[in-house]
C-alpha cells in the first residue's frame, strides 16, 4: 500500500485511483466466494460515466457471496509510474492487483479501446493470450455491444456475454463459485458456463479460412451450441435497480444521476447497431422511474438527472413523466436532461422543460443531406420537418443549433453532400430572420462522422468508403460550409477506418491487435494519441490489409459473427438492405400493425413492453 501511495503523489490526478467515493463498497476480501474486478478500458472520467458498469457494480455487491471492485485504464503518467516501479495495476477499492481476482470483466463499449484492454492486462501481470494463462490466473470476460462481434479479441478472452447482464452475471458467478469449490479445472468450468443463456466461449468454436482470407467454415465443438443467442430481460419495470449510486471524486464526462426509460428502439434506422441489437422495446413504469430518482438524488446530491434511452422522447408517457419529475425536482434545483432527442419528437415545451429554461443549444441528427438518402437509411424525415423544427427552436429562444450528419452512407453521391450544405444554410437563414437585431448570435454547427458498417445491421454487407474518399468528401464540405454563423467539425477519417476494420473483424486480427499494442498503440479513440502509422505497420507485419475488412460482403458469405445472434433474422436484414437500395422505407414497428417482422420477438420468446399513451 505504501508503494502505491508514493506513486499517487507523482501523478496529475491521484483521485482517479484512490477509490472511497460516496457509496463505494468495500467487502472483506476473505469472506466471499468470488472476487470480480470490473474493468473499463478508458480513464476514470469516461468509465465512471458508463451506466452499465455502475449498475453491475452494485448488483454484484448486493449479493453477500461476491465482491466487485473497479479499475479504469490508467492515464499515461500513471502507467509510466507503474512500469517504472514494477507495481501491478490495482483495484480502486482495496488496491489488490488485478491478477488476484477470480474474474476480470471488461466493458466492450468501443472497438478503439481494444489496445487499452491488452495494456491493462499487461500492467496487471496477466498473460495476454488465453492459452498462456494458468489455473491461478483470473477468468477474462467481456460484455457490452462489442460482444456481438468480439472475434478480434477471442485469443485474449475466456468468454463473452451477449446481451443484458443484470441477471446473467449472477448466474455466471454462481456457476464459477460452484466449480471453484468443487476444484474443477478452467476447462471444466467453461463447459458448465456454456449452459448459461447468452454465454459465448470462443475456444469451443472452430474457424477455418480460405486462402484469400474469407471464412470457409465456422462450427461449434461439443458441447457448445451452434448459435449463441443474446440474453435479454423480458420486463424492465421489474428489472434490478440499485439502492444507491456512486458519487465521483473527479468530475466525469457525465456528472449526473441516470436511469433508463426503456431499452430498444422501434425506428429501424438501417445504420444503427444499437437499434437492432437491443430490440424489442421495453418501457419502465413511470412510478418506478420516479421512485428510483427520488431515492438516488436524495442520497447522492446530484444536480442533474438524465433520462437515458436510444430515443428518450419516444417514451410513451414522456410528457406525464416530465411533469411529475419537474414538480418533484424543480424545488430542489435538480435539472432534467434527455440525451437523445429526435427531430420529429421535438417540441419547444419539451426542450424547455428538460433544459430548465436555459437555452444552451440543441443538437439534432438529420444524418443525411437529402430526403432520398434519408429514405435509404430509413430515417423518415423530410426537409420541411427539419426546417420546421429549426424554426420552432429559434422562435422559442435557442440561438445555437448543432446538426449531425454521416458521410459515406450507402448510395451517397455529391448531390447528397450538397444537400448538407443547403440544409445548414437554410437553417442559419431561418435563425437569423427570427432573431432580428441578434442575428449575429445565431450559430449553426455541422458535425460530420464517417459511416462505419456494423454487424447485425442491414448494412453489415456494405463497403466502407476508403480513407482517400472520406477525405475528399470532408474537403467537399469544408470548402462550402464557410461564412459567419456556420461552423464545421469532422471526425478523424483514420480513426473511422480503424473502427471499421475492428468492428467487422475476424480472429486473424488478434495478432495485429497484439502487435499494435506491442508497437505502442493505446488510447486509440483519442485523436491526439492514435497512431495510424503503427496500426499500418501492425497490419503489414501480420500479413493483413485494411481493405480486407472494409470491403463489401456477399449475402452468402460466412460472416465472423454468424454464430452470435441478436435475435434478428438474416432474411430480415437482407430485405432491409435491398429496400434501402430501392429507397423504400419501413414503418416504425411500435404500432403492432406495422411490425417489420425482424424476428426478435419470435426467436427470443419475448414481447414489446409498451405503456399506454
C-alpha positions as CSV (number, residue, x, y, z in Angstrom):
1,X,0.0,0.0,0.0
2,X,2.8,2.4,0.9
3,X,4.4,1.9,-2.5
4,X,1.1,2.9,-4.2
5,X,0.8,6.0,-2.0
6,X,4.2,7.2,-3.2
7,X,3.4,6.9,-6.9
8,X,0.0,8.6,-6.4
9,X,1.9,11.7,-5.2
10,X,3.6,11.9,-8.6
11,X,0.6,11.7,-11.0
12,X,-1.6,14.5,-12.2
13,X,-4.9,13.3,-10.9
14,X,-4.4,10.9,-8.0
15,X,-8.1,11.0,-7.2
16,X,-8.7,8.8,-10.3
17,X,-7.1,5.9,-8.4
18,X,-7.9,6.2,-4.7
19,X,-11.5,4.9,-4.6
20,X,-13.5,5.6,-1.4
21,X,-16.2,7.6,-3.3
22,X,-19.6,8.1,-1.7
23,X,-21.5,4.8,-1.9
24,X,-18.4,2.8,-2.9
25,X,-18.4,-0.7,-1.5
26,X,-15.5,-2.4,0.3
27,X,-16.0,-6.0,1.4
28,X,-13.8,-8.3,3.4
29,X,-11.6,-10.0,0.8
30,X,-11.5,-13.4,2.5
31,X,-15.3,-13.6,3.3
32,X,-16.7,-14.0,-0.2
33,X,-16.9,-16.9,-2.6
34,X,-15.7,-14.9,-5.7
35,X,-13.9,-11.6,-6.4
36,X,-14.7,-9.6,-9.5
37,X,-12.8,-6.7,-11.0
38,X,-15.0,-4.6,-13.3
39,X,-12.6,-3.0,-15.8
40,X,-13.4,-0.1,-18.1
41,X,-10.7,0.4,-20.8
42,X,-10.6,4.2,-20.6
43,X,-9.7,6.8,-18.0
44,X,-11.8,7.3,-14.8
45,X,-13.7,10.3,-16.1
46,X,-15.1,8.4,-19.1
47,X,-15.5,5.0,-17.4
48,X,-17.3,6.4,-14.4
49,X,-20.0,7.8,-16.7
50,X,-20.9,4.4,-18.0
51,X,-24.2,3.4,-16.5
52,X,-23.8,-0.3,-17.2
53,X,-20.6,-0.7,-15.1
54,X,-22.2,1.3,-12.2
55,X,-25.2,-1.0,-12.3
56,X,-23.3,-4.2,-12.4
57,X,-21.0,-2.9,-9.6
58,X,-24.0,-2.5,-7.2
59,X,-25.7,-5.7,-8.5
60,X,-22.7,-7.9,-7.6
61,X,-22.0,-6.2,-4.3
62,X,-25.6,-6.6,-3.3
63,X,-25.0,-10.3,-3.2
64,X,-23.4,-11.4,0.0
65,X,-21.3,-14.2,-1.7
66,X,-19.4,-11.9,-4.1
67,X,-17.5,-8.7,-4.2
68,X,-16.9,-6.3,-7.1
69,X,-14.2,-3.7,-7.3
70,X,-13.4,-1.3,-10.1
71,X,-10.4,-0.4,-12.3
72,X,-10.1,2.1,-15.1
73,X,-7.4,2.5,-17.7
74,X,-4.6,4.4,-16.1
75,X,-3.6,7.6,-17.8
76,X,-0.1,7.8,-19.4
77,X,1.5,9.3,-16.3
78,X,0.2,6.6,-14.0
79,X,1.2,3.9,-16.5
80,X,4.7,5.2,-16.5
81,X,4.9,5.2,-12.7
82,X,3.5,1.6,-12.6
83,X,6.0,0.4,-15.1
84,X,8.9,2.3,-13.5
85,X,8.2,0.8,-10.0
86,X,7.2,-2.6,-11.2
87,X,3.9,-2.4,-9.4
88,X,0.8,-4.1,-10.9
89,X,-2.4,-2.4,-11.9
90,X,-4.8,-2.5,-9.0
91,X,-8.4,-2.1,-8.0
92,X,-9.7,1.2,-6.6
93,X,-11.5,-0.2,-3.5
94,X,-8.7,-2.3,-1.9
95,X,-5.8,-1.9,-4.2
96,X,-5.5,-5.6,-4.8
97,X,-3.6,-6.4,-8.1
98,X,-6.0,-7.5,-10.8
99,X,-4.3,-10.8,-11.1
100,X,-5.5,-11.7,-7.6
101,X,-9.2,-11.6,-8.7
102,X,-11.2,-14.6,-9.8
103,X,-12.7,-12.6,-12.7
104,X,-11.7,-9.6,-14.6
105,X,-14.7,-8.3,-16.6
106,X,-14.1,-5.8,-19.4
107,X,-16.7,-3.4,-20.8
108,X,-16.6,-3.6,-24.6
109,X,-18.1,-0.3,-25.4
110,X,-16.0,0.8,-28.4
111,X,-13.6,-1.0,-30.8
112,X,-10.9,1.6,-30.5
113,X,-10.4,0.7,-26.8
114,X,-9.2,-2.8,-27.5
115,X,-5.5,-2.0,-27.2
116,X,-6.2,-0.5,-23.8
117,X,-7.6,-3.9,-22.7
118,X,-4.3,-5.5,-23.6
119,X,-2.4,-2.8,-21.9
120,X,-4.4,-3.1,-18.7
121,X,-3.9,-6.9,-18.6
122,X,-0.1,-6.5,-19.2
123,X,0.1,-3.9,-16.4
124,X,-1.7,-6.3,-14.1
125,X,0.7,-9.1,-14.8
126,X,-1.9,-11.2,-16.6
127,X,-0.7,-13.1,-19.6
128,X,-2.5,-11.7,-22.7
129,X,-3.2,-14.9,-24.6
130,X,-5.8,-17.3,-23.1
131,X,-3.6,-20.3,-23.9
132,X,-0.7,-18.8,-21.9
133,X,-2.8,-18.4,-18.7
134,X,-2.8,-21.0,-16.0
135,X,-5.3,-22.2,-13.4
136,X,-4.4,-19.4,-11.0
137,X,-5.0,-16.6,-13.4
138,X,-8.3,-14.8,-13.5
139,X,-11.0,-15.6,-16.0
140,X,-11.2,-12.8,-18.5
141,X,-14.7,-12.0,-19.6
142,X,-16.3,-9.3,-21.8
143,X,-19.7,-7.7,-22.2
144,X,-21.4,-4.8,-23.9
145,X,-22.1,-4.1,-27.6
146,X,-18.7,-5.3,-28.6
147,X,-19.7,-8.8,-27.6
148,X,-21.9,-9.0,-30.7
149,X,-18.7,-9.4,-32.7
150,X,-15.8,-10.0,-30.3
151,X,-13.8,-12.1,-32.8
152,X,-10.7,-9.9,-32.9
153,X,-10.5,-10.4,-29.1
154,X,-11.1,-14.2,-28.9
155,X,-7.4,-15.1,-28.4
156,X,-7.3,-13.0,-25.2
157,X,-10.7,-13.7,-23.5
158,X,-12.2,-16.7,-21.9
159,X,-15.8,-15.9,-22.5
160,X,-18.2,-13.1,-23.5
161,X,-21.8,-12.4,-22.5
162,X,-24.1,-11.4,-25.3
163,X,-26.9,-9.1,-24.3
164,X,-28.1,-7.8,-20.9
165,X,-26.1,-8.7,-17.8
166,X,-28.1,-7.8,-14.7
167,X,-29.3,-11.3,-14.1
168,X,-26.8,-13.3,-16.2
169,X,-23.8,-12.0,-14.2
170,X,-25.2,-13.7,-11.0
171,X,-25.7,-16.9,-12.9
172,X,-22.2,-16.8,-14.2
173,X,-20.7,-16.1,-10.8
174,X,-22.8,-18.9,-9.1
175,X,-21.6,-21.4,-11.7
176,X,-18.0,-20.3,-11.3
177,X,-18.2,-20.4,-7.5
178,X,-19.6,-23.9,-7.5
179,X,-16.9,-25.0,-10.0
180,X,-14.2,-23.4,-7.8
181,X,-15.4,-25.1,-4.7
182,X,-15.6,-28.4,-6.5
183,X,-12.0,-27.9,-7.7
184,X,-12.9,-28.1,-11.4
185,X,-10.4,-27.0,-13.9
186,X,-10.9,-23.9,-16.0
187,X,-11.8,-26.1,-19.0
188,X,-14.4,-27.9,-16.9
189,X,-15.7,-24.6,-15.5
190,X,-16.2,-23.2,-19.0
191,X,-18.2,-26.3,-20.1
192,X,-20.5,-25.5,-17.2
193,X,-20.7,-21.9,-18.2
194,X,-21.8,-22.9,-21.7
195,X,-25.1,-23.9,-20.2
196,X,-26.0,-20.3,-19.3
197,X,-28.0,-18.4,-21.9
198,X,-26.0,-15.7,-23.6
199,X,-22.6,-17.0,-22.7
200,X,-20.1,-17.4,-25.6
201,X,-16.9,-19.4,-25.0
202,X,-14.9,-18.8,-28.2
203,X,-12.5,-21.8,-27.8
204,X,-15.4,-24.1,-28.4
205,X,-15.8,-22.7,-31.9
206,X,-13.5,-23.5,-34.8
207,X,-13.0,-21.2,-37.7
208,X,-11.4,-22.2,-41.0
209,X,-10.2,-19.7,-43.6
210,X,-9.9,-19.8,-47.4
211,X,-6.6,-18.8,-48.9
212,X,-7.7,-15.2,-49.7
213,X,-8.9,-14.7,-46.1
214,X,-12.6,-15.3,-46.3
215,X,-14.2,-17.7,-43.8
216,X,-14.5,-21.2,-45.2
217,X,-16.2,-22.8,-42.2
218,X,-17.4,-21.9,-38.7
219,X,-18.6,-24.7,-36.4
220,X,-19.1,-25.5,-32.7
221,X,-17.1,-28.0,-30.7
222,X,-19.4,-30.0,-28.4
223,X,-20.9,-29.2,-26.0
224,X,-21.2,-25.7,-27.4
225,X,-24.5,-24.7,-29.2
226,X,-24.4,-23.9,-32.9
227,X,-25.6,-20.4,-32.2
228,X,-25.3,-18.3,-29.1
229,X,-28.5,-16.2,-28.6
230,X,-28.3,-12.9,-26.6
231,X,-29.5,-12.6,-23.1
232,X,-32.5,-10.3,-22.6
233,X,-34.7,-9.0,-19.7
234,X,-38.3,-9.5,-20.6
235,X,-39.6,-6.8,-18.3
236,X,-37.7,-3.6,-17.4
237,X,-40.2,-2.5,-14.8
238,X,-39.4,-5.4,-12.5
239,X,-35.7,-5.5,-13.5
240,X,-33.0,-4.8,-11.0
241,X,-32.2,-1.2,-10.0
242,X,-29.6,-0.4,-7.3
243,X,-30.5,1.1,-4.0
244,X,-27.6,3.6,-4.3
245,X,-25.2,5.1,-6.8
246,X,-21.6,6.2,-6.8
247,X,-20.5,9.9,-6.5
248,X,-17.1,10.6,-8.1
249,X,-14.1,12.4,-6.8
250,X,-13.1,13.7,-10.2
251,X,-15.7,15.3,-12.4
252,X,-16.7,12.7,-15.0
253,X,-17.9,13.4,-18.6
254,X,-21.5,12.9,-17.4
255,X,-21.7,14.0,-13.8
256,X,-25.3,13.2,-13.0
257,X,-27.8,10.6,-11.9
258,X,-29.0,8.3,-14.7
259,X,-31.9,6.0,-15.4
260,X,-33.1,4.2,-18.5
261,X,-36.6,5.0,-19.6
262,X,-36.6,2.0,-21.8
263,X,-34.4,-0.3,-23.8
264,X,-34.6,-1.0,-27.5
265,X,-35.9,1.2,-30.4
266,X,-38.6,0.7,-32.9
267,X,-37.5,3.2,-35.5
268,X,-35.5,0.8,-37.6
269,X,-32.6,3.1,-38.8
270,X,-30.6,0.8,-41.0
271,X,-27.2,2.0,-40.0
272,X,-27.8,1.8,-36.2
273,X,-26.4,-1.2,-34.4
274,X,-27.9,-0.3,-31.0
275,X,-31.3,0.0,-32.5
276,X,-31.0,-3.6,-33.8
277,X,-29.2,-5.4,-31.0
278,X,-31.3,-4.0,-28.1
279,X,-34.7,-5.0,-29.6
280,X,-37.6,-5.1,-28.6
281,X,-38.7,-2.0,-26.8
282,X,-39.3,-2.5,-23.1
283,X,-40.5,0.6,-21.2
284,X,-40.2,1.2,-17.5
285,X,-43.3,2.2,-15.5
286,X,-43.2,5.9,-14.6
287,X,-43.7,5.2,-10.9
288,X,-40.6,3.1,-10.8
289,X,-38.6,5.8,-12.5
290,X,-39.8,8.5,-10.2
291,X,-39.2,6.4,-7.1
292,X,-35.7,5.5,-8.2
293,X,-34.7,9.0,-9.0
294,X,-36.1,10.4,-5.7
295,X,-34.0,7.8,-3.8
296,X,-30.8,8.4,-5.8
297,X,-31.0,12.2,-5.8
298,X,-31.6,12.2,-2.0
299,X,-28.5,10.1,-1.2
300,X,-26.1,11.5,-3.8
301,X,-26.8,15.2,-4.1
302,X,-26.6,15.1,-7.9
303,X,-28.0,18.3,-9.5
304,X,-29.0,16.7,-12.8
305,X,-31.0,13.6,-13.7
306,X,-30.6,12.1,-17.1
307,X,-33.4,10.1,-18.6
308,X,-31.5,7.9,-21.0
309,X,-32.5,5.7,-23.9
310,X,-31.8,5.4,-27.6
311,X,-34.6,7.9,-28.3
312,X,-35.9,9.2,-25.0
313,X,-38.7,11.3,-26.3
314,X,-40.3,8.2,-27.8
315,X,-41.2,7.1,-24.2
316,X,-45.0,6.6,-24.3
317,X,-45.7,8.8,-21.3
318,X,-42.9,11.3,-21.7
319,X,-44.9,14.4,-21.0
320,X,-46.7,12.9,-18.0
321,X,-43.3,11.7,-16.6
322,X,-41.6,15.0,-17.1
323,X,-44.5,16.9,-15.4
324,X,-44.2,14.6,-12.4
325,X,-40.4,14.8,-12.2
326,X,-40.4,18.6,-12.7
327,X,-42.9,19.0,-9.8
328,X,-40.7,16.8,-7.7
329,X,-37.2,18.1,-8.5
330,X,-37.5,21.7,-9.6
331,X,-37.9,22.9,-6.0
332,X,-34.6,21.1,-5.2
333,X,-32.8,22.7,-8.1
334,X,-32.3,19.4,-9.9
335,X,-32.3,19.7,-13.7
336,X,-33.7,17.0,-16.1
337,X,-32.0,16.1,-19.3
338,X,-32.9,13.9,-22.3
339,X,-29.6,13.0,-24.0
340,X,-31.3,11.8,-27.3
341,X,-33.9,14.0,-28.9
342,X,-35.2,13.2,-32.4
343,X,-36.2,16.0,-34.7
344,X,-39.7,14.5,-35.2
345,X,-40.2,14.2,-31.4
346,X,-39.1,17.8,-30.6
347,X,-41.3,20.5,-29.2
348,X,-40.1,23.8,-27.6
349,X,-42.2,23.0,-24.5
350,X,-40.5,19.6,-24.1
351,X,-37.0,21.0,-24.7
352,X,-37.5,23.9,-22.3
353,X,-38.7,21.6,-19.6
354,X,-35.6,19.4,-19.7
355,X,-33.2,22.3,-20.0
356,X,-34.8,24.1,-17.1
357,X,-35.4,27.2,-19.1
358,X,-31.8,27.5,-20.1
359,X,-31.2,28.0,-23.9
360,X,-27.7,26.4,-24.1
361,X,-28.1,24.9,-27.5
362,X,-29.8,22.0,-29.2
363,X,-28.5,19.0,-31.2
364,X,-30.4,17.3,-34.0
365,X,-29.4,14.4,-36.2
366,X,-30.8,14.6,-39.8
367,X,-28.0,12.0,-40.6
368,X,-28.2,12.6,-44.4
369,X,-28.4,15.7,-46.5
370,X,-31.3,14.8,-48.8
371,X,-34.7,13.2,-48.4
372,X,-33.6,10.5,-50.9
373,X,-30.7,9.4,-48.8
374,X,-32.7,9.5,-45.6
375,X,-35.2,7.1,-47.2
376,X,-32.2,4.8,-47.9
377,X,-31.2,4.7,-44.3
378,X,-34.9,4.6,-43.1
379,X,-34.6,7.9,-41.3
380,X,-38.0,9.1,-42.2
381,X,-37.6,12.9,-42.1
382,X,-38.4,15.4,-44.8
383,X,-36.6,18.7,-45.3
384,X,-39.7,20.5,-44.3
385,X,-39.9,18.7,-41.0
386,X,-36.2,19.6,-40.3
387,X,-36.7,23.2,-41.2
388,X,-40.0,23.5,-39.2
389,X,-38.2,22.1,-36.1
390,X,-35.4,24.6,-36.6
391,X,-37.9,27.4,-36.8
392,X,-39.6,26.3,-33.7
393,X,-36.3,26.1,-31.8
394,X,-35.2,29.5,-32.9
395,X,-38.6,31.1,-32.2
396,X,-38.5,29.6,-28.7
397,X,-35.2,31.4,-28.0
398,X,-32.4,29.0,-28.9
399,X,-29.6,30.6,-30.9
400,X,-27.3,27.7,-31.3
401,X,-28.1,24.5,-33.2
402,X,-25.9,21.6,-34.0
403,X,-26.7,19.3,-36.9
404,X,-25.2,15.8,-37.0
405,X,-24.6,14.0,-40.3
406,X,-22.8,11.0,-41.6
407,X,-20.9,10.7,-44.9
408,X,-20.2,7.5,-46.8
409,X,-23.7,6.2,-46.3
410,X,-24.8,3.6,-49.0
411,X,-25.7,5.2,-52.3
412,X,-24.4,8.6,-51.2
413,X,-23.4,11.0,-54.1
414,X,-22.1,14.5,-54.3
415,X,-25.6,16.0,-54.6
416,X,-26.3,14.4,-51.1
417,X,-23.3,16.2,-49.8
418,X,-24.5,19.4,-51.4
419,X,-27.8,18.8,-49.5
420,X,-26.0,19.0,-46.2
421,X,-24.7,22.4,-47.2
422,X,-28.1,23.6,-48.4
423,X,-29.9,22.4,-45.3
424,X,-27.3,24.1,-43.0
425,X,-27.6,27.4,-44.8
426,X,-31.4,27.2,-44.7
427,X,-31.4,26.6,-41.0
428,X,-29.0,29.5,-40.5
429,X,-31.2,31.8,-42.6
430,X,-34.2,30.9,-40.5
431,X,-32.4,31.6,-37.3
432,X,-31.1,35.0,-38.5
433,X,-34.6,36.0,-39.7
434,X,-36.2,35.2,-36.4
435,X,-33.5,36.8,-34.3
436,X,-33.6,40.3,-36.0
437,X,-31.0,42.5,-34.3
438,X,-29.5,39.5,-32.6
439,X,-29.0,37.6,-35.8
440,X,-25.2,37.7,-35.4
441,X,-25.5,35.5,-32.3
442,X,-27.0,32.6,-34.3
443,X,-24.7,29.7,-34.8
444,X,-25.2,26.5,-36.8
445,X,-22.6,23.8,-36.4
446,X,-22.4,20.9,-38.9
447,X,-20.7,17.9,-37.3
448,X,-19.8,15.0,-39.7
449,X,-18.7,11.5,-38.9
450,X,-17.9,8.7,-41.4
451,X,-20.4,5.8,-41.7
452,X,-19.0,2.5,-40.4
453,X,-20.9,-0.6,-41.3
454,X,-21.7,-2.6,-38.2
455,X,-22.6,-6.3,-37.5
456,X,-26.2,-7.3,-37.1
457,X,-27.5,-4.3,-39.2
458,X,-28.9,-4.3,-42.7
459,X,-25.7,-2.6,-43.8
460,X,-23.4,-5.3,-42.4
461,X,-22.6,-6.4,-46.0
462,X,-21.9,-2.9,-47.3
463,X,-18.4,-1.5,-48.0
464,X,-16.9,1.4,-46.0
465,X,-15.6,4.2,-48.1
466,X,-11.8,4.5,-48.4
467,X,-9.6,6.9,-46.5
468,X,-9.0,8.9,-49.6
469,X,-12.7,9.1,-50.5
470,X,-13.5,10.1,-46.9
471,X,-11.0,13.0,-47.1
472,X,-12.4,14.1,-50.5
473,X,-16.0,14.2,-49.1
474,X,-14.8,16.1,-46.0
475,X,-13.0,18.6,-48.1
476,X,-16.1,19.0,-50.3
477,X,-18.0,20.1,-47.2
478,X,-15.2,22.1,-45.7
479,X,-14.9,24.3,-48.8
480,X,-18.6,25.0,-48.8
481,X,-19.6,25.3,-45.1
482,X,-17.9,28.7,-44.6
483,X,-19.2,32.0,-43.5
484,X,-20.3,33.8,-40.4
485,X,-22.5,31.7,-38.2
486,X,-21.5,28.4,-39.9
487,X,-19.2,26.0,-38.2
488,X,-17.9,22.7,-39.4
489,X,-16.4,19.8,-37.5
490,X,-15.4,16.4,-38.6
491,X,-14.1,13.1,-37.3
492,X,-10.6,11.9,-38.0
493,X,-11.0,9.6,-41.0
494,X,-8.1,7.4,-39.9
495,X,-9.9,6.5,-36.7
496,X,-13.1,5.7,-38.7
497,X,-11.0,3.3,-40.9
498,X,-9.6,1.5,-37.9
499,X,-13.0,1.3,-36.3
500,X,-14.3,-0.2,-39.5
501,X,-11.6,-2.8,-39.5
502,X,-12.2,-3.9,-35.9
503,X,-16.0,-3.7,-36.0
504,X,-16.3,-6.4,-38.7
505,X,-13.0,-8.1,-37.9
506,X,-12.3,-11.8,-37.6
507,X,-10.0,-13.9,-35.3
508,X,-6.9,-13.2,-37.6
509,X,-7.0,-9.6,-36.3
510,X,-6.0,-10.7,-32.9
511,X,-2.3,-10.9,-34.0
512,X,-2.5,-7.4,-35.5
513,X,-4.1,-6.1,-32.3
514,X,-1.4,-7.6,-30.1
515,X,1.3,-6.3,-32.5
516,X,-0.2,-2.8,-32.5
517,X,-0.1,-2.8,-28.7
518,X,3.5,-4.1,-28.7
519,X,4.4,-1.2,-31.0
520,X,2.9,1.3,-28.6
521,X,-0.7,1.8,-29.5
522,X,-3.2,2.7,-26.7
523,X,-6.0,5.2,-26.3
524,X,-6.7,4.8,-30.0
525,X,-10.1,6.6,-29.6
526,X,-8.3,9.7,-28.6
527,X,-7.2,11.6,-31.8
528,X,-4.1,13.0,-30.2
529,X,-3.0,9.5,-29.1
530,X,-4.0,7.5,-32.2
531,X,-1.0,6.1,-34.2
532,X,-2.2,5.3,-37.7
533,X,1.4,4.6,-38.7
534,X,1.8,1.9,-36.0
535,X,-1.5,0.3,-36.9
536,X,-0.4,0.2,-40.6
537,X,2.8,-1.5,-39.5
538,X,1.0,-4.0,-37.3
539,X,-1.3,-5.0,-40.1
540,X,1.5,-5.3,-42.6
541,X,3.7,-7.4,-40.2
542,X,0.8,-9.8,-39.6
543,X,0.0,-10.1,-43.3
544,X,-3.4,-8.4,-43.2
545,X,-4.8,-5.5,-45.2
546,X,-7.3,-2.9,-44.1
547,X,-9.3,-3.4,-47.3
548,X,-10.0,-7.0,-46.4
549,X,-12.2,-5.7,-43.6
550,X,-13.8,-2.6,-45.1
551,X,-14.8,-4.3,-48.3
552,X,-18.3,-5.3,-49.3
553,X,-19.6,-8.8,-48.4
554,X,-21.8,-11.2,-50.4
555,X,-25.1,-12.4,-48.8
556,X,-23.9,-16.0,-49.0
557,X,-20.5,-15.2,-47.3
558,X,-19.9,-16.6,-43.8
559,X,-19.6,-13.6,-41.5
560,X,-17.3,-13.7,-38.4
561,X,-20.3,-13.2,-36.2
562,X,-22.8,-15.6,-37.8
563,X,-22.8,-17.9,-34.7
564,X,-23.8,-15.0,-32.5
565,X,-27.4,-13.9,-32.6
566,X,-29.2,-10.7,-31.6
567,X,-32.4,-12.4,-32.5
568,X,-32.7,-10.8,-35.9
569,X,-33.5,-13.0,-38.9
570,X,-30.8,-12.7,-41.5
571,X,-33.5,-12.7,-44.2
572,X,-34.9,-9.5,-42.5
573,X,-31.6,-7.8,-42.6
574,X,-31.1,-8.7,-46.2
575,X,-34.6,-7.5,-47.1
576,X,-33.9,-4.2,-45.3
577,X,-30.7,-3.8,-47.3
578,X,-32.5,-4.4,-50.5
579,X,-35.2,-2.0,-49.6
580,X,-32.5,0.6,-48.9
581,X,-31.1,0.1,-52.4
582,X,-34.6,0.8,-53.8
583,X,-35.2,3.8,-51.5
584,X,-38.1,2.1,-49.7
585,X,-38.8,2.9,-46.1
586,X,-40.0,0.5,-43.4
587,X,-42.6,1.9,-40.9
588,X,-41.9,2.2,-37.2
589,X,-42.9,-1.2,-35.6
590,X,-44.2,0.4,-32.4
591,X,-47.9,0.1,-33.7
592,X,-48.5,-3.7,-34.0
593,X,-49.9,-3.5,-37.5
594,X,-46.6,-2.0,-38.7
595,X,-44.3,-4.8,-37.3
596,X,-41.4,-5.2,-39.6
597,X,-41.1,-8.9,-38.7
598,X,-37.4,-8.7,-37.7
599,X,-37.8,-12.0,-35.9
600,X,-36.6,-10.9,-32.4
601,X,-39.8,-11.5,-30.5
602,X,-40.4,-14.9,-32.0
603,X,-36.8,-16.2,-31.7
604,X,-36.4,-14.9,-28.1
605,X,-39.9,-15.6,-27.0
606,X,-40.4,-12.1,-25.8
607,X,-42.9,-9.2,-26.4
608,X,-42.5,-5.4,-26.5
609,X,-43.5,-3.8,-23.3
610,X,-45.2,-0.5,-24.2
611,X,-47.1,1.8,-21.8
612,X,-50.4,3.2,-22.8
613,X,-50.2,6.6,-24.3
